[in-house]
Amino acid sequence: MGLSGKIGITRRSALGVLMGVALILGVVSVQSTPAAADEGAGKFIEILGQRAVDVLKDKANTTFAMREAAFRDLLVDGFHMPTISRFVIGRYWRSASEQQREDYNAVFVDFITRVYAARFDAYNGEVFNILEVREESESGDSIVRTNITRPSGGAAIGIDYRVRKIGEAYKVVDVNVEGISMLHTHRVEFASVINKKGMDGFLDMLHTRVDAPMDEGDGEG
């Protein structure tokens, strides 16, 4: 899941594709156990997943740009982007100028949308299963444990959604695919770029990625 958004044939890249799919539950169908469906956080994930399914099942009647816009709406509605954006930039937020902070906040959602949109769009008959909801006493977050099964068979892919109640709404604050956290992955990548190019160079890279032309095949692998 590098800043270029390109996919290579590696385990990490394969997980990147799955995380893109899992990020907004971009799968062909959603199933849940009765216990998971009864839980507030579990029901929230189930509903978010159904919204993703509704977007993807209408591919014949929509353009990629339309689906990318719908993906962005799902991100904003379902994920707490202020928490995510602040975490992944880490300590560099404190040293950033006010203008740099404003620029980063303005481009972050568009960057995440551009990195993951094509991966979200590239599902191939996967089934998303909600297994259980576990409450964390220390953080107050809910961990919604799920997996994705593929029509080709093989081991299911385990995915955990960290869900937090913010005000009266549930929001996803992290996605963990087979032990790899979306937040921590981007945090490491962002730090590497900032260390090499500085904050302005980092922001230039985000803008370049957002502004780059994108075909439907980008991000597939």
PyMOL commands that set and color helices and strands:
alter all, ss='L'
color gray80, all
select helices_A, chain A and resi 11-23+34-38+40-56+59-61+64-78+81-89+92-95+98-120+182-211
alter helices_A, ss='H'
color red, helices_A
select strands_A, chain A and resi 29-32+127-135+142-149+157-166+169-177+180-181
alter strands_A, ss='S'
color yellow, strands_A
deselect
rebuild
show_as cartoon
